């Protein structure tokens, strides 16, 4: 567009006057005070009015967790410890991954006794008989998503997964327009979207970060929150959930407090069972793992000398919580003595304590005077060891 044509367009539409919304600080505060506090859909991970992303490697349980969250919202029953403050409401699950028979198999008992969903749970899959336009497929799908949301009266939607909408999402330029469309839809209608995405192959020796999301840079800039599922090196059945980004909440499940879980099936419902919080480092692969017997040898040698679990952990490349567990196990098995029970002299061993009640008053005074005289009269030598026990 040349300069003349640009100026004509500006004069005709006056976009410069409308582009920014200008108010005083107090006006902004008054406006914000009247906006309802956002309610929680999945604890600190996802709030109403947010576009959130859940990402993980293939076969890590993204769909299992997403369906579990959808079921929770539809019933108004929280997934402890993920607090739910929103009211029970319709949730649309856009399933671009599984076909109906696969979905049925997951949520039935060997094909019998299917799980009873709440009427608020609405599942959507692609109609293979329908024809999609050859033009902008991403825009077409987003428009179709909006139609379904409006027709069902739902304000919460889960998209499983974003790769179906655009198969080039590993490129940031391809991701940006799609996320912008969903963001516009969210603001226009008050929707809340949870978008499932893949992560490229990553090194399991390092913590999960925002860089592990396909098309990460653009997506992270445009979404409100993100969380990921990681796999544990301790047990193939163990997984953990970690917060990656949050605009409206504190980080509850960060690297020091990832939410541990495992996939189980209760009769006819495949789900995550949550089992406490641990440090992420304990579940990452060690690039040069130290054999456990060597770690035990170091603990047996250094712990009795007074070294802390944290200092030992730094040396062997594990967290101090792991070292504390090993120490506790060794003590329980009788292979290591607790401090104060043989490893280091206890206070009563270090100081010679006399029962004062057995000493007469004169003896007490005399003993005190001798102690003071002795303390003053002992000469210091240069070769005398310091802090000798």
Secondary structure, DSSP 8 states (H G I E B T S, - for coil): --HHHHHHHHHHH-HHHHSS----HHHHHHHHHTS----BSSGGG-BTT-EEEEEE-TTSSHHHHHHHHHHHHHHT--BTTB---S----EEEEESS--HHHHHHHTSBTTBS-----TTEEEE---TTS---SS-HHHHHHHHHHHHHHHHT-SEEEEE-HHHH-TTTTSHHHHHHHHHHHHHHHHHHT-EEEEEEE-----TTS---GGGSTTHHHHHHH-SEEEEEEE-SS-TTEEEEEEEEESSS--SSSTTSEEEEEEEEETTEEEEEEEEEE-GGGGS--TT---HHHHHHHHHHHGGGT--HHHHHHHHTS-HHHHHHHHHHHHHTTSS--TTTTSS--HHHHS----GGGS-HHHHHHHHHHHHHHHHH----TT--TT--
